[in-house]
Amino acid sequence: MELQLEDAVLIQNYIQGDEKALEVLINRHNQRLTSFIYSKVHNRSVTEDIFQDTFIKVIRTLKRGAYNEEGKFLPWCMRIAHNLVIDHFRRNRKMPRFEGHSDFNIFSVLGDDKLNAEGQLIKSQIDSDVSELIKELPADQQEVINMRMYRDMSFKEIAENTGVSINTALGRMRYALINLRKIIEQNNIVLTN
C-alpha cells in the first residue's frame, strides 16, 4: 500500500521542482474545492474557471515562496477560492440570491403593503440608498449583510458558505452594522420618509 504524503510534504516537494506533487494535491482536494465553489456560484463553467484561477494563485504563491500556512493547505485554497467568488460577483455587479427570494429586501420584513405611490417611491429610494451604502463596506462584511438580509440565510448557513465559524460570521455582521451606522452618520444620511 502506498504511503499517503502529507500536504506539507507535497508542497515542499513541489517547491523543490516536483511537478507531480502539485498534481497529487490538486487531485486530493479537487472534489471538496469544486463543491465549495459550486455551492456559491451554481454554474459548472464558472466553477471550473474559479477552480483554475484558484490553482493559478496557489502556484504563483508557492513559486514566490510566499506560502506559510502550516498544515492548512485546503482552508487556504478555500479562502483564495472564496475571494475569487466574491470578485466574480463584483465583476458581474450582483450577489447571488436564492430562488424564491428574488425580490426580498431589508424593508420587506417591515413592510406596509398599503403604501401610497409617493411612499412607494421613497421606499424604493431608501432601498437603493442602503444598497449603495453596503457597497462601502469591506468585502467580507458586504457578503454577510447580503447573505443575511437579501438572501435570508441563517448565521449557520453563512458560516458554512463562507468557510468561517458562526462567531466569525456574527462578528462580521456586527462590524458591518457598526460601519453602516458610521457611514450614515459621517454623511448625514437620513433614511426615513
C-alpha positions as CSV (number, residue, x, y, z in Angstrom):
1,M,0.0,0.0,0.0
2,E,1.3,3.4,-1.0
3,L,2.0,5.8,1.9
4,Q,0.0,9.0,1.5
5,L,2.2,12.0,1.8
6,E,1.0,14.9,3.9
7,D,0.1,18.2,2.1
8,A,3.0,20.0,3.7
9,V,5.5,17.4,2.3
10,L,3.8,17.6,-1.2
11,I,4.1,21.4,-1.1
12,Q,7.8,21.2,-0.2
13,N,8.4,18.6,-3.0
14,Y,6.6,20.9,-5.5
15,I,8.6,24.0,-4.4
16,Q,11.8,21.9,-4.9
17,G,10.7,21.1,-8.5
18,D,8.5,18.0,-8.3
19,E,5.6,19.0,-10.6
20,K,3.8,15.6,-9.9
21,A,3.4,16.7,-6.2
22,L,1.1,19.6,-7.3
23,E,-1.0,17.2,-9.4
24,V,-1.4,14.9,-6.3
25,L,-2.5,18.0,-4.2
26,I,-5.0,19.1,-6.9
27,N,-6.5,15.6,-7.2
28,R,-6.7,15.2,-3.5
29,H,-8.6,18.4,-2.9
30,N,-10.4,18.7,-6.3
31,Q,-13.8,17.4,-5.1
32,R,-14.1,19.5,-1.9
33,L,-12.9,22.7,-3.5
34,T,-15.1,22.2,-6.6
35,S,-18.2,21.5,-4.4
36,F,-17.3,24.6,-2.2
37,I,-17.1,26.9,-5.3
38,Y,-20.2,25.4,-7.0
39,S,-22.3,25.8,-3.8
40,K,-21.8,29.6,-4.2
41,V,-22.0,30.1,-8.0
42,H,-24.4,27.3,-9.1
43,N,-22.8,27.2,-12.5
44,R,-20.4,24.5,-13.8
45,S,-18.3,26.6,-16.2
46,V,-17.9,29.4,-13.7
47,T,-16.9,26.8,-11.1
48,E,-14.3,25.4,-13.4
49,D,-12.9,28.9,-14.2
50,I,-12.7,29.8,-10.5
51,F,-11.1,26.4,-9.6
52,Q,-8.4,27.0,-12.3
53,D,-7.9,30.6,-11.1
54,T,-7.5,29.4,-7.5
55,F,-4.7,27.0,-8.5
56,I,-3.0,29.6,-10.6
57,K,-2.9,31.8,-7.5
58,V,-1.7,28.8,-5.4
59,I,1.1,28.1,-7.9
60,R,2.2,31.7,-8.1
61,T,2.2,32.0,-4.3
62,L,4.2,28.7,-3.9
63,K,6.7,29.7,-6.6
64,R,7.3,33.1,-4.9
65,G,8.0,31.2,-1.7
66,A,5.2,33.2,0.0
67,Y,3.2,30.2,1.3
68,N,3.4,29.8,5.1
69,E,0.0,28.3,6.2
70,E,1.4,25.4,8.2
71,G,-0.6,22.3,7.5
72,K,-3.7,24.3,6.4
73,F,-3.5,23.9,2.7
74,L,-7.2,23.2,2.0
75,P,-8.5,26.0,4.1
76,W,-6.0,28.3,2.5
77,C,-7.2,27.2,-1.0
78,M,-10.8,27.7,0.1
79,R,-10.0,31.2,1.2
80,I,-8.5,32.0,-2.2
81,A,-11.5,30.4,-4.0
82,H,-13.9,32.3,-1.7
83,N,-12.2,35.7,-2.6
84,L,-12.3,34.8,-6.3
85,V,-16.1,34.0,-6.0
86,I,-16.6,37.5,-4.4
87,D,-14.6,39.1,-7.3
88,H,-16.7,37.2,-9.8
89,F,-20.0,38.6,-8.3
90,R,-18.5,42.0,-8.0
91,R,-17.5,42.0,-11.7
92,N,-21.0,40.9,-12.6
93,R,-22.4,43.6,-10.2
94,K,-24.7,41.2,-8.5
95,M,-24.7,38.9,-5.5
96,P,-26.4,35.5,-5.9
97,R,-29.9,35.1,-4.5
98,F,-31.9,32.0,-3.6
99,E,-34.7,31.1,-5.9
100,G,-38.0,32.4,-4.4
101,H,-36.2,35.3,-2.8
102,S,-35.5,37.4,-5.9
103,D,-37.2,40.5,-4.5
104,F,-36.5,40.0,-0.9
105,N,-35.1,43.2,0.7
106,I,-34.3,44.7,4.0
107,F,-37.6,46.5,4.2
108,S,-40.0,43.8,3.1
109,V,-40.0,42.4,6.7
110,L,-41.1,45.8,8.0
111,G,-43.4,46.1,5.0
112,D,-46.5,48.2,4.7
113,D,-48.2,47.0,1.5
114,K,-50.7,49.9,1.7
115,L,-48.0,52.5,0.8
116,N,-49.2,55.1,-1.5
117,A,-47.4,55.9,-4.7
118,E,-45.2,58.6,-3.1
119,G,-44.4,56.3,-0.2
120,Q,-43.5,53.5,-2.6
121,L,-41.2,55.8,-4.4
122,I,-39.5,56.9,-1.2
123,K,-39.2,53.3,0.0
124,S,-37.5,52.2,-3.3
125,Q,-35.1,55.2,-3.0
126,I,-34.2,54.1,0.6
127,D,-33.7,50.5,-0.7
128,S,-31.4,51.9,-3.3
129,D,-29.5,54.1,-0.8
130,V,-29.0,51.2,1.5
131,S,-27.6,49.1,-1.4
132,E,-25.2,51.8,-2.2
133,L,-24.1,52.1,1.5
134,I,-23.5,48.4,1.7
135,K,-21.0,48.7,-1.2
136,E,-18.9,50.9,1.0
137,L,-18.2,48.1,3.4
138,P,-15.2,45.7,3.3
139,A,-16.0,42.6,1.1
140,D,-16.4,40.1,4.0
141,Q,-18.9,42.4,5.7
142,Q,-20.8,43.1,2.5
143,E,-21.1,39.4,1.9
144,V,-22.5,38.7,5.4
145,I,-25.1,41.5,5.1
146,N,-26.1,40.3,1.6
147,M,-26.5,36.7,2.7
148,R,-28.4,37.7,5.9
149,M,-30.6,40.5,4.6
150,Y,-31.1,39.8,0.9
151,R,-30.8,36.0,0.8
152,D,-32.4,35.4,4.3
153,M,-29.7,32.9,5.3
154,S,-29.1,31.8,8.9
155,F,-25.7,32.5,10.5
156,K,-25.1,28.8,10.4
157,E,-25.6,28.8,6.7
158,I,-23.5,31.9,6.3
159,A,-20.7,30.3,8.3
160,E,-20.8,27.1,6.1
161,N,-20.9,29.1,2.9
162,T,-18.0,31.3,3.8
163,G,-15.9,28.7,5.4
164,V,-15.7,30.5,8.8
165,S,-17.1,29.9,12.3
166,I,-20.5,31.1,13.3
167,N,-18.8,33.5,15.8
168,T,-16.8,35.0,12.9
169,A,-19.9,35.4,10.8
170,L,-21.7,37.1,13.7
171,G,-18.7,39.3,14.3
172,R,-18.6,40.4,10.6
173,M,-22.4,41.2,10.8
174,R,-21.8,43.2,14.0
175,Y,-18.9,45.2,12.4
176,A,-21.0,45.7,9.2
177,L,-23.8,47.3,11.2
178,I,-21.4,49.4,13.2
179,N,-19.7,50.6,9.9
180,L,-23.0,51.2,8.2
181,R,-24.0,53.4,11.2
182,K,-20.7,55.3,10.9
183,I,-21.1,55.9,7.2
184,I,-24.7,57.1,7.7
185,E,-23.6,59.5,10.5
186,Q,-20.5,60.8,8.6
187,N,-22.5,61.6,5.5
188,N,-25.6,62.9,7.4
189,I,-27.8,60.5,5.6
190,V,-31.4,60.4,6.6
191,L,-33.1,57.0,5.9
192,T,-36.7,57.9,6.8
193,N,-39.7,59.0,4.8
